[in-house]
Each structure stands twice: as C-alpha cells, then as structure tokens.
Amino acid sequence: MSALPLTRIALSDERQAEIRDAVRKATGIAFDEAPSRLAVAEDADAFFRFLSDPAIHGPIYNLPVPLSPATVGDFIQRKLDERARGEGLLFLRFDEDGDVIGYSEFDIWPQWGAGDLGGALRPDQQGKRAGVSGAKRTFDWMFEALRLELIVATGALDNVRTARMLDGLGLERKGEITSHRPDGSTRASQVWEVSRAAWFDAGEQS
Ligand SMILES: CC(C)(COP(=O)(O)OP(=O)(O)OC[C@H]1O[C@@H](n2cnc3c(N)ncnc32)[C@H](O)[C@@H]1OP(=O)(O)O)[C@@H](O)C(=O)NCCC(=O)NCCS
C-alpha cells in the first residue's frame, strides 16, 4: 500500500466516481505555449530520449530502471491502464521539432480525492521559473478539471529547486517518507500537500 497521501479524508462513492470519470476523460492541459497531451505508445522513443539525460531522471525515483525505449513504452502503457481505471495520467509537451520538452505524471487516489504530481522540464527550459508557473497552472487544473480535494508532491531531500518551488507555491511540508524505486532501492523523500480550500484561499489573497 502506498504511504501517500499522508492526509486521508474518505470521499463519498459519488465523489469518487466523479473523479474517476474526470481522469478517464482528461486529454491534456492547455498551456499557452506547448500544450500537453496524453502520452501514447508511439511516443516511447522521444520520451526515452528526453528521460535519458541524468539532469532529468536523476531526481525522479519512479521512472523505469533500466531506462530503454521498451521500458519507457511499458511505463506509458501502465499510465494508460491507470487512466482507464481513473487512477493515473501521463502528459507530454513537445517543441516544434517533435522533441519532448517536459512531462507531467499524475497518480490519483479517488478514495481520498487526492492526486500526486511529478514531472520535469528539459534542461534548456529549466532555471527560468517555467516549472514554477507550469506547476501552478497544473495544480489549478487538478482541482478544477480532476475535481480533487488534495494535492501531494514529493522531492528528494537535496532537491533544492523543487523545495523552493513547492514552498513558494504555498504547499505545506508534511514530513518524510521512504520512496521505493522500481529496482527495489529506496530514497528518502520530503512530502508536501495542499488542500483545495488552502490552495484557493491562498490564490485569492495573492
Ligand atoms: C524542478 C523543476 C520542474 C523546476 O522548474 P524550473 O522552471 O527549472 O524552476 P527554477 O529553477 O527556475 O526555479 C525554482 C526555484 O528554485 C530556485 N533555484 C534555482 N536554482 C537554485 C539553486 N541552485 N539554489 C537555490 N535555489 C535555486 C529558483 O530561484 C526558484 O525559486 P523561487 O520560486 O523562490 O524564485 C525543474 O528544474 C526540473 O525539471 N528539474 C529536474 C527534475 C525534477 O527535479 N523534478 C521534480 C521532481 S518531483
């Protein structure tokens, strides 16, 4: 059983069904530049090339090990299977050459009305706070389009930029957990959470 989310408030069957339905219907996020779309089997090679950079896969614990076009293809299929159950999504963003410039991965727990966001930007897109504005837009979308009540995010204890980003967006540090990589190794992670009420209250005040 997953250690996440740390905050667990059970939702009614009706609200759970609403969230599963929203996840099954989700197709991407309409960013002004490079809107994201669902990852499909044909994206495996481009997504593998993107993930192969250690600046991308290094800080992220749940990517396939070893990375190869085949294991990345399996990862894409697993996320499509999760989408069919209303429990997960994988979105990609592309440049005009068809290369991947970023991805967002969602793990959804309809029973708790909660969703975890993970992802990365290509190194040439990093360091310009595009990740910060993209995460803000994505959290809005998770509450509005997916109808969630709680958003969760985790980061390695030494991932300073992710910590700055999540603290700056008003998420609350909830403690540390042990995250498990697909190869069985572990990593300590800081956990952040924000409720729907806290997110929109903070948005109204800023
Ligand atoms: C994490 C990530 C999405 C952040 O997006 P980004 O657009 O590159 O963000 P930036 O680096 O411009 O800014 C993030 C914050 O870190 C700060 N920062 C950047 N480099 C820093 C450094 N070396 N030391 C301290 N703070 C730093 C920025 O000032 C900013 O803080 P602020 O909002 O208080 O100004 C992106 O860097 C990324 O894809 N990283 C690799 C994968 C990853 O770590 N994913 C998250 C795992 S859950």
The ligand as an SDF file (V2000), in Angstrom:
LIG
                    3D

 48 50  0  0  0  0  0  0  0  0999 V2000
   12.0230   21.1160  -10.6400 C   0  0  0  0  0  0  0  0  0  0  0  0
   11.7600   21.9030  -11.9200 C   0  0  0  0  0  0  0  0  0  0  0  0
   10.4160   21.4660  -12.5340 C   0  0  0  0  0  0  0  0  0  0  0  0
   11.6700   23.3950  -11.5080 C   0  0  0  0  0  0  0  0  0  0  0  0
   11.3550   24.1820  -12.6350 O   0  0  0  0  0  0  0  0  0  0  0  0
   12.3040   25.4100  -13.1000 P   0  0  0  0  0  0  0  0  0  0  0  0
   11.4940   26.2170  -14.0620 O   0  0  0  0  0  0  0  0  0  0  0  0
   13.6140   24.8860  -13.5870 O   0  0  0  0  0  0  0  0  0  0  0  0
   12.4820   26.1980  -11.7670 O   0  0  0  0  0  0  0  0  0  0  0  0
   13.6250   27.2260  -11.4330 P   0  0  0  0  0  0  0  0  0  0  0  0
   14.9210   26.5520  -11.2060 O   0  0  0  0  0  0  0  0  0  0  0  0
   13.6190   28.3350  -12.4360 O   0  0  0  0  0  0  0  0  0  0  0  0
   13.0580   27.8190  -10.0800 O   0  0  0  0  0  0  0  0  0  0  0  0
   12.6570   27.0140   -8.9730 C   0  0  0  0  0  0  0  0  0  0  0  0
   13.0590   27.7030   -7.6930 C   0  0  0  0  0  0  0  0  0  0  0  0
   14.3890   27.2540   -7.3540 O   0  0  0  0  0  0  0  0  0  0  0  0
   15.2390   28.3940   -7.1680 C   0  0  0  0  0  0  0  0  0  0  0  0
   16.5680   27.9420   -7.5620 N   0  0  0  0  0  0  0  0  0  0  0  0
   17.0040   27.6180   -8.8040 C   0  0  0  0  0  0  0  0  0  0  0  0
   18.2800   27.1800   -8.7420 N   0  0  0  0  0  0  0  0  0  0  0  0
   18.6460   27.2260   -7.4230 C   0  0  0  0  0  0  0  0  0  0  0  0
   19.8180   26.8850   -6.7050 C   0  0  0  0  0  0  0  0  0  0  0  0
   20.9060   26.4140   -7.3350 N   0  0  0  0  0  0  0  0  0  0  0  0
   19.8280   27.0610   -5.3680 N   0  0  0  0  0  0  0  0  0  0  0  0
   18.7440   27.5310   -4.7180 C   0  0  0  0  0  0  0  0  0  0  0  0
   17.5800   27.8420   -5.3440 N   0  0  0  0  0  0  0  0  0  0  0  0
   17.5570   27.6990   -6.6760 C   0  0  0  0  0  0  0  0  0  0  0  0
   14.6210   29.4550   -8.0390 C   0  0  0  0  0  0  0  0  0  0  0  0
   15.0040   30.7610   -7.6390 O   0  0  0  0  0  0  0  0  0  0  0  0
   13.1510   29.2100   -7.7900 C   0  0  0  0  0  0  0  0  0  0  0  0
   12.7910   29.6870   -6.5080 O   0  0  0  0  0  0  0  0  0  0  0  0
   11.8040   30.9100   -6.3340 P   0  0  0  0  0  0  0  0  0  0  0  0
   10.4740   30.4070   -6.8710 O   0  0  0  0  0  0  0  0  0  0  0  0
   11.7880   31.1370   -4.8680 O   0  0  0  0  0  0  0  0  0  0  0  0
   12.3840   32.0170   -7.1640 O   0  0  0  0  0  0  0  0  0  0  0  0
   12.8690   21.7170  -12.9870 C   0  0  0  0  0  0  0  0  0  0  0  0
   14.0600   22.2920  -12.5090 O   0  0  0  0  0  0  0  0  0  0  0  0
   13.1490   20.2780  -13.3530 C   0  0  0  0  0  0  0  0  0  0  0  0
   12.5490   19.7540  -14.2650 O   0  0  0  0  0  0  0  0  0  0  0  0
   14.1130   19.6180  -12.6570 N   0  0  0  0  0  0  0  0  0  0  0  0
   14.5180   18.2350  -12.9330 C   0  0  0  0  0  0  0  0  0  0  0  0
   13.5170   17.2020  -12.4850 C   0  0  0  0  0  0  0  0  0  0  0  0
   12.9870   17.4120  -11.1000 C   0  0  0  0  0  0  0  0  0  0  0  0
   13.7060   17.6930  -10.1570 O   0  0  0  0  0  0  0  0  0  0  0  0
   11.6670   17.2340  -10.9900 N   0  0  0  0  0  0  0  0  0  0  0  0
   10.9400   17.3640   -9.7460 C   0  0  0  0  0  0  0  0  0  0  0  0
   10.9540   16.0800   -9.0340 C   0  0  0  0  0  0  0  0  0  0  0  0
    9.4040   15.8670   -8.2000 S   0  0  0  0  0  0  0  0  0  0  0  0
  1  2  1  0
  2  3  1  0
  2  4  1  0
  2 36  1  0
  4  5  1  0
  5  6  1  0
  6  7  2  0
  6  8  1  0
  6  9  1  0
  9 10  1  0
 10 11  2  0
 10 12  1  0
 10 13  1  0
 13 14  1  0
 14 15  1  0
 15 16  1  0
 15 30  1  0
 16 17  1  0
 17 18  1  0
 17 28  1  0
 18 19  1  0
 18 27  1  0
 19 20  2  0
 20 21  1  0
 21 22  1  0
 21 27  2  0
 22 23  1  0
 22 24  2  0
 24 25  1  0
 25 26  2  0
 26 27  1  0
 28 29  1  0
 28 30  1  0
 30 31  1  0
 31 32  1  0
 32 33  2  0
 32 34  1  0
 32 35  1  0
 36 37  1  0
 36 38  1  0
 38 39  2  0
 38 40  1  0
 40 41  1  0
 41 42  1  0
 42 43  1  0
 43 44  2  0
 43 45  1  0
 45 46  1  0
 46 47  1  0
 47 48  1  0
M  END
$$$$
